[in-house]
Amino acid sequence: MQWIKEVYKTEKPIIAMCHLQAMPGDPYYDSKSGMKGVLDKARHDLLALQKGGVDAIIFSNEFSLPYLTKVKAETIVSMGRVIGELMDEISVPFGVNVLWDPAGTLDLAVATGAKFVREIFSGVYASDFGLWNTNFGEVARHRKRIGADDVKLLFNIVPEAAKYLAERDIQQIAKTTIFNCRPDALCVSGLTAGAETDSEILKKVKDVSEDTPVFANTGCRLNNIEKQLSVADGAIVGTTFKVDGKFENPVDVNRVKEFMDVVKNYRKNLN
């Protein structure tokens, strides 16, 4: 657990999502506003999240729908450009997530200096994106080759829009993932971005995770964040920070501040 405080400078950190717009080559890329439009919206959200008081940020290509499991080079390069241009304005620890490509995510992390990544690293799934296979043994070796040993790995063990091909108990998945893959943290998700993480599933994972931190990965809101943090070691938050709490909208700094005030008051009483 010690690494959490070293990276995020607090217990029970709130890691905010900076959702990047569709990139060149994506079906919904806005060629009229181009990369300037992508950058402008990313800058707005980054600054609003930081002003609102979040502890860290993950940059993800959230609007590259429908997602790939082997992401094109132009997407990763475009994400690198956006983060590079924002670098002087980033004041909190940051991570990256190239949906859903673990090797590409690590490449981007090394290129930008990201401290951590979130990804689907393990498992085989039936998903909206087709048959979704992973190979963490290869990804782990790629990590070694590119010098990403210090990049913390947050494993999403309940992928959104997907289900394990074989019926497996979530506690079994958590135990074997920890034993075989040595994740730095486990993330537990709801069905889609913005869907509440089931608190019972979260607790089941936490009960068997021992020294491995567990994060609530989706659906944390003002009315449930204290409950989720009573179980989880932190939370990854995206949709609830946006105008009217809608996925497609920009970040609303007032919603961020209100949420973080609740979190900070909660953390004061931890000891």
N, C-alpha and C positions, 0 to 999 in steps of 0.2 A: 504493500500500500504506500510505502514511502515515496515512490516515484511520482505519485499523484501530486503530493504537496510540492515536490521539487519542480515539476513541470508547470502546474497550474497555480502555485502559490497559495493554495487554500484547500481545506477539506470540502467534500461534496461540491465539486466544481460544476458550473453550468457552462457547457460548451455549445456555442451558438452556431447554427448553420448559415453560411453566406452562400445562398443558392445562385449560381451563375446561370445566366440566360443561355439559350441554345447557341451552340458554336457553329462555325463554318462546317458545312457538310451535314449537320443535323436537319431533320425534316422541318423543324419550326424556326430555323435560323432566320432572323430578320435582316435580309441583305440590304435593305434600304438604310437602316441605322448602322449596320455593320458592326465591326469590333468596337467602335467608339460607343455605340449603344450598350453593348455588353459591359464595357469598362465603366461607363457612367452609372449604370444600375448597380454594379458591384460596389463601386465607391460609396454610393448612397447607403447601401445596406451595411457595409463594413463600418462606416462612421456612425451610423445610428446604433448599431449593436455595441460598439465600444463606448459611445456616449451614455448608453443605457446601463453600462456596468457589467457586461458579461465577463467571464473569466478567461475564455478562449474562444477560438473560431475555427470551424472547418470550412474550407472552400470546396464546393462540390459542383459538378456539372448537372445539377438537379433537373434542368429543363432540356437535357439531351434525350428527351423521350422519343420513341421507345428505346430503352437502354440496350447496350451491347455488353456481352461478356468478354469480348476482345475489342477494345476501343481503338478507333482509328488514330493515326499519328496526329492528324490535324486538330483533333479535339485536345489532346494532351499539350500540344504546342500552344494552342490558343489559351488554355488555362494557365500555362506558364507565363505567357505574355501578360495576362490580366494580373496575376499575382505579382509579377515583377514590377509592373507599373504602379502597383499599390504599396509596394514594399516599404517605402518611407513613411506611409501613413498607418501601418500596422503597429499597434502598441500593446497587443496581448499575444500570448503564445498561439500559434496556429498549426492546424493540420490540413490534410488534403484527402479527398476521396474521389477517384475517377470511377464513376459508376459504369459497370461492375467489373473492373479489371485490376486485380491485385498487383500484378507486375507493373502495369502502367501507373498505378497509384504510387508505388515505391519510387519509380523513375521520377515522377513529379516531385515527390518529397525531397529527394536528393538534390534535384535541380533548384528548388526554391528554399531549402533549409527548413522545411516543416519538421516539427518536433514529434508528430504522431500522425497516424493514418487510421481510418475506419474502413473496413471492407468485409466482403464475404470471402473468407479465406479457405473454408473447409466445408465438406458436405456435398451431396448430390441431390438435386431438387427437380421437381416438376414445377415449372413457373410460367408466368405470362410471356417470358422471353424464350420459351422452349425448354428442352432438356438442359439443365444447368449443372455442369460438372466443375469441380475444382481440383487443384493439385498443389496443396500447400508445400509438399516436399520440394517441388520445383521452385515455387515462389520463395521459400526459405533460402534456397541456394542462390537464387537471383539476388535476394537481399544481401547475401554475403558478398557476391561478386561486385555489386555496385557500391559497397561501403555504407549500407543503411542499417548497420547493427544497432545504432543508437536511436533509430526511429521506433517509437512505441507503436505496437500493433493492437488495435481495438477490433476484436473479432465480433462481427454481427452473427450470432448463432441462431437467430430466428429471422431469416430473410423476409423482406416485404414481398408480397405477391408470389410467394413460393411455399412449397411444402416438401419435407424430406420424402424421397421415393420410398424408403422403408419406414414403417412405423417405429419410432424411437421415442422413448421417454425423454423429456427435456433435461432431466437430471443426468441421465446417461450421456446425453450429448455433451452437457457441460463437463462432466467428469472426464470423458475420453478426449475432448478437445484440449482440456488443461494438461492431461498426461502426455498426449501425442504432439501437441503443437506449441505448448508453453506460451499462450497469449499473454499480453500485458494487461488486458482487460477483456471482459465479455460484455456485449451489448445485446439487450433484449428488446425486440420491436413489436409494434402492432402490425395490422394487416397492410397498411400503406403509410406514406408520409402523413403525419398529423393524426394518425389513429392511435388511441391510447394503448400504452403497454399494459397488458394484464398484470395487475399487482400480485396475483397468486402465482403466475408463472415467474415473475421477477423474484418472488420470495423463494420459490423452489430452486432457482438457479443460485441465488445467494446462499442458501443453506448448504450447498455442496461445493461452493467455489473456494473455500478456505482462504488463502492469502491472495487470490486473484480478484481484483476489483470487478464490480458489476455495475453497468450503466443502464438506466432507462433510456431507450433510444428514440422513441417516438411518443407523441401525444401528451407531453407534459404541459399542463395548463395551470393558470392561477389557482384554480379550485382543487387541484390534485397534487401539486408539486411537493408539498410538505409530506403527504402520504407516501409518495414515490421515494423521496429522499430518506424517509424513515427506514427504508429497506435498501435502496441503492446507494452506491458510493459516489454518484454524480449523475448528471443527466445531459443528454444531447437534445437541443431544443431548436426548432425551426419555425414551423407554421404558426404557432401561437404568438410569435413576435411580429407577425405581419398585420397590416391594416385589416381590421375586421376578422382577424384570425383565419384568413383565406390563403391557401397555398400559393396562388398565382400573384398575390399582391406584394408590394415593397414592404420593407421593415418599417414599423411604427415605433419611434423611439420612446414614446410615452408608455406603450405596452411593455417594452423592454424594461424600463425603469420600474414600473409597477410590479412586474414579476420579480425582478432582482431585489427589490426592497423586501419582499416576502422571504426570498431565499436568504438574504443577509440577516434578517431577524431570526430566522430558523437556525442559522449557523451559530449565532451568538449563544444559543442555549445548548449547544452540543456538549459543552464541558460543564 
